[in-house]
Amino acid sequence: MAMRCPGCGGKAFTVQRAAGGLEAAVCGGCGGMWVSVQRYFAFLAERESGDQSSPGPATPGEEAGADSEALKLCPVCQKFMRYYPVGHGLVFGVDRCGDCGGFFLNAKEWEALAAHGLETRLHFIPSDAWQAEVARGLRTAHDAESLVRRLGAEDAAELERVTEWIAGHRHRDVMMAHLRERLHLPVHG
């Protein structure tokens, strides 16, 4: 049975070397990449051994855009893959098969990972620790947006400036005691 692209449903895959030398099956229709776990770990071993006979790292260019979290079928196992947001300033995620371990990346996503120095971290993206970090980053961004909506951009920026100043000050504890006293804030143990 021919592999069917999880992105567009096409069957025209060709094996190519991507940025940094990763060998992957690339869809002729949408440009999506199927990366088998075996090829990915061979890529890592090649990088670790210093054999850089393949193309070097990607240069920043057109970034991959946000993609869909819609369920996709693994082209090898025909089981549902799971979507994992990448984070680290990137707005897309990768799909991974929990059965065979392969990854599907939409067009330009591998190049974006390589441009951000994350091409050797692909196997960590589905980990609980990585996903917890992504979730923390989203919460922090959401909190900052909420603060701007509530206070206005200028006051939110001033509050952030003062917060950073206090947090980095050598007499932070004295400053916090002063604020608690002046603002009649309760002291929590």
C-alpha positions as CSV (number, residue, x, y, z in Angstrom):
1,M,0.0,0.0,0.0
2,A,1.4,3.4,-1.0
3,M,1.9,6.0,1.7
4,R,-0.9,8.6,1.8
5,C,0.2,12.2,2.9
6,P,-1.3,13.2,6.2
7,G,-1.4,16.8,5.0
8,C,-3.1,16.6,1.6
9,G,-3.9,12.9,1.1
10,G,-1.6,12.7,-1.9
11,K,0.5,9.6,-2.7
12,A,3.5,11.2,-4.5
13,F,6.3,11.0,-1.9
14,T,10.0,11.2,-2.9
15,V,12.9,10.7,-0.5
16,Q,15.0,13.9,-0.3
17,R,17.6,15.4,1.9
18,A,16.3,18.4,3.8
19,A,18.1,21.2,5.5
20,G,21.0,19.9,7.6
21,G,21.0,16.6,5.9
22,L,17.8,14.9,7.2
23,E,16.6,12.3,4.8
24,A,12.8,12.4,4.6
25,A,9.8,11.4,2.4
26,V,8.5,14.7,0.9
27,C,5.0,15.0,-0.5
28,G,5.0,16.3,-4.1
29,G,1.5,17.8,-3.5
30,C,1.9,19.9,-0.4
31,G,5.6,19.7,0.5
32,G,4.9,18.0,3.8
33,M,7.6,15.7,5.2
34,W,7.3,12.3,6.7
35,V,10.3,11.6,8.9
36,S,10.6,8.0,10.1
37,V,12.1,7.6,13.6
38,Q,14.9,5.5,12.0
39,R,15.8,8.2,9.6
40,Y,15.7,10.9,12.3
41,F,18.0,9.0,14.7
42,A,20.3,8.2,11.8
43,F,20.4,12.0,11.1
44,L,21.2,12.6,14.8
45,A,24.0,10.0,14.8
46,E,25.4,11.5,11.6
47,R,25.4,15.0,13.2
48,E,26.9,13.6,16.4
49,S,29.7,11.9,14.5
50,G,30.6,15.1,12.8
51,D,29.8,13.7,9.3
52,Q,28.5,16.9,7.7
53,S,28.8,15.8,4.0
54,S,25.1,16.8,3.5
55,P,23.8,20.4,3.2
56,G,24.3,22.6,6.2
57,P,21.7,24.2,8.5
58,A,18.9,26.1,7.1
59,T,19.2,29.9,6.7
60,P,16.3,31.9,8.0
61,G,13.8,32.5,5.2
62,E,10.1,32.2,4.8
63,E,8.8,30.9,8.1
64,A,6.3,28.1,8.5
65,G,2.9,29.5,9.4
66,A,0.4,28.3,12.0
67,D,-1.1,24.9,11.1
68,S,-4.1,22.8,11.8
69,E,-4.4,20.6,14.9
70,A,-6.9,18.4,12.9
71,L,-6.4,14.7,13.4
72,K,-4.0,13.2,10.8
73,L,-3.4,9.6,9.9
74,C,0.1,8.1,10.1
75,P,1.1,7.2,6.5
76,V,2.7,4.0,7.8
77,C,0.4,2.7,10.5
78,Q,-2.8,4.4,9.5
79,K,-3.4,5.3,13.1
80,F,-4.2,8.8,14.4
81,M,-1.2,10.9,15.1
82,R,-1.0,13.4,18.0
83,Y,-0.3,17.1,17.5
84,Y,2.4,18.8,19.6
85,P,2.9,22.5,19.6
86,V,6.6,23.5,19.2
87,G,6.6,26.8,21.1
88,H,10.0,28.6,21.4
89,G,8.6,31.4,19.2
90,L,7.2,29.1,16.6
91,V,3.5,29.1,15.9
92,F,3.1,25.6,14.5
93,G,3.2,22.1,15.9
94,V,4.4,18.7,14.7
95,D,2.3,15.5,14.4
96,R,3.8,12.3,15.8
97,C,2.6,8.7,15.5
98,G,2.6,7.0,18.9
99,D,2.9,3.6,17.3
100,C,5.8,3.8,14.9
101,G,7.3,7.1,16.3
102,G,7.4,8.9,12.9
103,F,6.8,12.6,12.5
104,F,4.9,14.6,10.0
105,L,5.8,18.2,9.4
106,N,4.0,20.6,7.0
107,A,5.9,22.4,4.3
108,K,8.7,24.8,5.7
109,E,8.3,23.5,9.2
110,W,11.6,21.6,9.2
111,E,13.4,24.6,7.8
112,A,11.9,26.8,10.6
113,L,13.0,24.3,13.2
114,A,16.5,24.3,11.7
115,A,16.6,28.1,11.5
116,H,15.8,28.2,15.3
117,G,18.4,25.5,16.1
118,L,15.7,23.0,17.1
119,E,16.4,20.4,14.3
120,T,18.2,18.1,16.8
121,R,15.4,18.5,19.4
122,L,12.5,17.1,17.4
123,H,12.3,14.0,19.5
124,F,11.9,16.1,22.7
125,I,8.9,18.1,21.4
126,P,6.3,15.4,22.4
127,S,7.8,15.0,25.9
128,D,5.8,16.0,29.0
129,A,8.6,18.4,30.0
130,W,8.7,20.2,26.6
131,Q,4.9,20.5,26.4
132,A,4.7,21.8,30.0
133,E,7.2,24.5,29.0
134,V,5.1,25.4,25.9
135,A,2.0,25.6,28.2
136,R,3.8,27.9,30.6
137,G,4.8,30.2,27.7
138,L,1.3,30.3,26.4
139,R,0.0,31.2,29.9
140,T,2.6,33.9,30.3
141,A,1.7,35.4,27.0
142,H,-2.0,35.2,27.8
143,D,-1.4,36.9,31.2
144,A,0.6,39.7,29.6
145,E,-2.2,40.3,27.0
146,S,-4.8,40.4,29.8
147,L,-2.8,42.9,31.7
148,V,-2.5,45.2,28.7
149,R,-6.3,44.9,28.1
150,R,-7.0,45.8,31.7
151,L,-4.4,48.5,32.4
152,G,-3.5,49.7,29.0
153,A,-0.2,49.3,27.1
154,E,1.6,52.1,28.9
155,D,0.7,51.2,32.4
156,A,1.3,47.5,31.8
157,A,4.8,48.3,30.4
158,E,5.6,50.5,33.5
159,L,4.4,47.7,35.8
160,E,6.6,45.2,34.0
161,R,9.6,47.6,34.3
162,V,9.1,48.1,38.0
163,T,8.6,44.4,38.6
164,E,11.8,43.5,36.8
165,W,13.7,46.3,38.7
166,I,12.4,45.0,42.1
167,A,13.0,41.3,41.2
168,G,16.7,42.1,40.3
169,H,17.4,44.4,43.1
170,R,19.8,43.3,45.9
171,H,17.3,44.7,48.5
172,R,14.3,43.1,47.0
173,D,13.1,41.9,50.5
174,V,13.2,45.4,51.9
175,M,11.3,46.8,48.9
176,M,8.6,44.0,49.2
177,A,8.2,44.7,52.9
178,H,7.8,48.4,52.1
179,L,5.1,47.7,49.4
180,R,3.3,45.3,51.8
181,E,3.2,47.9,54.5
182,R,2.3,50.9,52.3
183,L,-0.4,49.0,50.3
184,H,-1.7,47.2,53.4
185,L,-1.1,43.8,51.9
186,P,-1.3,40.7,54.1
187,V,1.9,38.8,54.8
188,H,1.8,35.2,53.6
189,G,4.1,32.7,55.2
